[in-house]
Amino acid sequence: MSPCLGPVGAIGVRAEAAQQRRLDRIERVPAVPDSLERDGGAVTDAGVGARVGVSRAFLYGNAQVPLLPGCGIL
């Protein structure tokens, strides 16, 4: 924790960092089905989650995740 921020400021910084990580993962999701297909793998919820580094619950809980039409996930 930075002494300049104090405990309340540090919490805000950590929350912002966590939000940015979540958004970064959401942005990676749409490219994964094509990547899995190119690698010869099946396009599944578990496969997409593993490739992005998130759980299936993360995918299900983030309805705003843009998905490619017809990819068969979620």
N, C-alpha and C positions, 0 to 999 in steps of 0.2 A: 504494500500500500504506500503510495506516495505521501510524504508528510505535507506536501503543499496542498493536496486535495482534501485531506481529512477523511474520516470514515464515510461520510455521506457522499462526498464526491467520488471516492474510490468505488463505491457500490454502483454509482451511475456509470462509471467507466467500464466496470465489469459487465454490467447489463447491456451496455452498447456493444461491447465486444461479442457477447453471446448472441445478441440479435444479428450482428453482422455475420457470424459463423452460420447461423440458421439460414440467412438469406443467401449466402454463398452456396450452401448445400442445395437449396431450392433451385438456384440458377443452374446447377450441374445436372439436375434430373432429366431435362428433356433430351439431352444428347446420349444418355445411357442406353436406351433401347437399340438405337442404331449401332452403337459400339458393341453391345452384346451380340447382336446378329452378325456383325462383321467378324467377331471372334468365334462364331459358330455356337454360341451359347443360346439357351432358351431365354426368352424375355419373360421374367417373372417378377412379382413384387419383391421376393427375397433377393433375387439377382440384382435388381436395380438398387435396392437398399444396400447390399453389400458393396456394390461398385461405388456408390456415392459415400458410403460410410455412415449410413443411418439405419434405423430400425424400420420395419414395416409400419409400426405405429406412428413413426414420424411422417412417413408418406401418407398414411390415412388421415392423420391429424392436420395436414397442411393442404387443404382442399384448393388453395390458390396455386398449388404447384402446376405449372403448365405442362400438359402431357401431349405427346404427339398423337393425333387421331389414329385409331386403329391399332395402337401398339398393344392393347389387351391388358394393360395393367391398371390397377385400381378400378 
